[in-house]
Structures are given as structure tokens and as C-alpha cells.
Amino acid sequence: MEQKEWLLLELERVIQTSRDYKQKALLKSAKDLINEQVERIRQMEGELDGTLWSPRNWNE
């Protein structure tokens, strides 16, 4: 998640220096989207691990 942290820090830096409300709103939305995507990836990895290690599916 190193890339996520770097990207969020860069977005925050640009948000702090921006004077345009619309740009700030867009950048904050981008931060929210990145966080949501990271959470979805984490959940899907857990689901994949659970599916692969389910004894119920070993005979299929």
C-alpha cells in the first residue's frame, strides 16, 4: 500500500495549496475513491483466500 500512501499525501499537498473550491472538491473525492478501492481490494483478497481454502470446494 506504499503507492496509496504516497498518492494520498500528494493529493493532500495539492488540496492544501489549491485556492479553487471545485478543484479541492474533486481532489477530496479522488481521495475518498482511492480509499474505497483499497478497501474493496482488501475484501476481495480475503474472499479469494476463503474460497481457495474452503474444504467444501476441494473435490470440485
DRENDO-1510 file (C-alpha; in Angstrom, 1 decimal, always signed):
<recs>
REC; n; res; u; v; w
REC; 1; MET; +0.0; +0.0; +0.0 .
REC; 2; GLU; +3.0; +2.2; -0.3 .
REC; 3; GLN; +1.6; +3.7; -3.5 .
REC; 4; LYS; -1.7; +4.5; -1.8 .
REC; 5; GLU; +0.1; +6.4; +1.0 .
REC; 6; TRP; +2.2; +8.4; -1.5 .
REC; 7; LEU; -0.8; +9.2; -3.7 .
REC; 8; LEU; -2.9; +10.4; -0.7 .
REC; 9; LEU; -0.1; +12.6; +0.6 .
REC; 10; GLU; +0.4; +14.2; -2.8 .
REC; 11; LEU; -3.4; +14.8; -3.1 .
REC; 12; GLU; -3.4; +16.3; +0.3 .
REC; 13; ARG; -0.5; +18.6; -0.6 .
REC; 14; VAL; -2.3; +19.8; -3.7 .
REC; 15; ILE; -5.5; +20.3; -1.8 .
REC; 16; GLN; -3.7; +22.5; +0.8 .
REC; 17; THR; -2.1; +24.7; -1.9 .
REC; 18; SER; -5.2; +25.0; -4.1 .
REC; 19; ARG; -7.4; +28.1; -4.0 .
REC; 20; ASP; -10.1; +26.7; -6.3 .
REC; 21; TYR; -13.1; +25.2; -4.5 .
REC; 22; LYS; -14.0; +22.9; -7.4 .
REC; 23; GLN; -10.5; +21.6; -7.6 .
REC; 24; LYS; -10.4; +20.9; -3.9 .
REC; 25; ALA; -13.7; +19.1; -4.0 .
REC; 26; LEU; -12.5; +17.0; -6.9 .
REC; 27; LEU; -9.3; +16.1; -5.2 .
REC; 28; LYS; -11.1; +15.2; -1.9 .
REC; 29; SER; -13.5; +13.0; -3.9 .
REC; 30; ALA; -10.4; +11.3; -5.5 .
REC; 31; LYS; -9.0; +10.6; -2.1 .
REC; 32; ASP; -12.3; +9.0; -1.0 .
REC; 33; LEU; -12.4; +6.9; -4.2 .
REC; 34; ILE; -8.8; +5.7; -3.6 .
REC; 35; ASN; -9.6; +4.7; +0.0 .
REC; 36; GLU; -12.8; +2.9; -1.1 .
REC; 37; GLN; -10.9; +1.0; -3.9 .
REC; 38; VAL; -8.2; -0.1; -1.4 .
REC; 39; GLU; -10.9; -1.4; +0.9 .
REC; 40; ARG; -12.6; -3.3; -1.9 .
REC; 41; ILE; -9.3; -4.9; -3.0 .
REC; 42; ARG; -8.7; -6.0; +0.6 .
REC; 43; GLN; -12.1; -7.5; +0.9 .
REC; 44; MET; -11.8; -9.3; -2.4 .
REC; 45; GLU; -8.4; -10.7; -1.4 .
REC; 46; GLY; -10.0; -12.1; +1.7 .
REC; 47; GLU; -12.8; -13.6; -0.2 .
REC; 48; LEU; -10.4; -15.2; -2.7 .
REC; 49; ASP; -8.4; -16.7; +0.2 .
REC; 50; GLY; -11.5; -18.0; +1.8 .
REC; 51; THR; -12.7; -19.6; -1.4 .
REC; 52; LEU; -9.4; -21.2; -2.2 .
REC; 53; TRP; -9.1; -22.8; +1.2 .
REC; 54; SER; -12.7; -23.9; +1.6 .
REC; 55; PRO; -12.7; -27.8; +2.1 .
REC; 56; ARG; -16.1; -27.8; +0.5 .
REC; 57; ASN; -14.6; -26.9; -2.8 .
REC; 58; TRP; -11.6; -29.1; -2.8 .
REC; 59; ASN; -13.3; -32.0; -4.6 .
REC; 60; GLU; -14.6; -29.8; -7.4 .
</recs>
